[in-house]
Amino acid sequence: MSWIALTAAFLILARLATELWLARLNRRYVLAHADTVPEALKGVVDAATHARSVEYTLARSRLRRFEDIYRTVILLLVLFSGVLPWALGSSVSWLGDSAWAMGAFLFAVGLALALPGLPVDWYEQYRLEERFGFNTTTPGTWWIDRLKGLGLSLLLGYPLLVLVLKFVEWTGSWWWLWTWGAVLAFQLLMAVLAPVLILPLFNRFTPLPEGSLRQRLLKLAERTRFRAGSIQVMDGSKRSRHSNAFFTGFGGFRKIVLFDTLIQQLTEPELEAVLAHEIGHFKRKHIPKLLAFSAISSLAGFYLIALLADQDGFYRAFGFEPGSIAPALLLFGLLSGAVTFWLSPLTHWWSRRYEYQADAFAAGVMNEAHSLIGALRKLNEKNLSNLTPHPLYSGFYYSHPTMLERERALAGTAASVGS
Ligand SMILES: [Zn+2]
């Protein structure tokens, strides 16, 4: 084995070891706190709900442990068994090496690699989520969702792959810059078009009916100078009892979306507070900042692929002959997770900061914090969220602070807004 192959194998195994270690740490921590409801939530969360959330957390942890091992075994097999160079050889002798053919090869490999995940997804939905009463997806919907996803990636992903390969032909050693520009333009276009063209393929959106809730939310939008085309209700209950709210689109196309499950679970002031939190993300410019961050990281990514594609050793380490860009793209796709994993605590820490900022914004425009706290408590209870993750575990994986952390921060904000 070359040092490149050894480094790759080391990064992949070190990731798995870290995942398993963090999961074990978390399970023990959760079990140690399983008998008593956390002090700050006594009288808020009852013992039965707490016990059920512990059970749910442990069941999810077991599934995740299996997934982590399963994914790693498949990745190592795919990388080091020689199946990829063999598949590329067959593809080239059959279809040739035009951009269209290489794009088809990459697409087919991506599809083949997604297949082993299907039984795990199925198990998660119909065993785990079902057991805890969250699943509402019919098997028909489950399959149709996957077929629609496949159709979309054929329609959008395949042409994008071909375009990337064409850029390599057209622009030579600067291909990575052109490709980055094209991918960025595609992402921006999708951000505008997805809410209009793609989301409606999966869910039904209906305008929030006239009434006190609509009045209240429109007033909030006006008060915060948040221009929204409309407030829509999404039939989230079609798939799950978990709930959410978000806004999509730009400018006049912007719409606020509430899950029907959220409307069922929360009171009107609580819904207003949740929307205020979402508007907070907007007002604090979190979305353009995240877009800029993702643009910079993808630029770094494409530049890195270009560097790797210049190294014959990189190809040979995984059994490929140097020459075509396709293996470099493929290997980068397979290996990037083993690198970005180590950066995820940083991105999650950043994301949690944004959540605190959005919470503080919500408390500010509501002039009180108890509606948001009430909403968070209910959502935690309904979603059986883990109240006591190990601090290292949540620090590594959580994109949102835990409920207790958010309450503590909101109590501070409430003191400063004087309520
Ligand atoms: Zn948020």
Residues whose N, C-alpha, C, O or C-beta is under 5 A from the ligand:
A	BS01	ZN	E355 A358
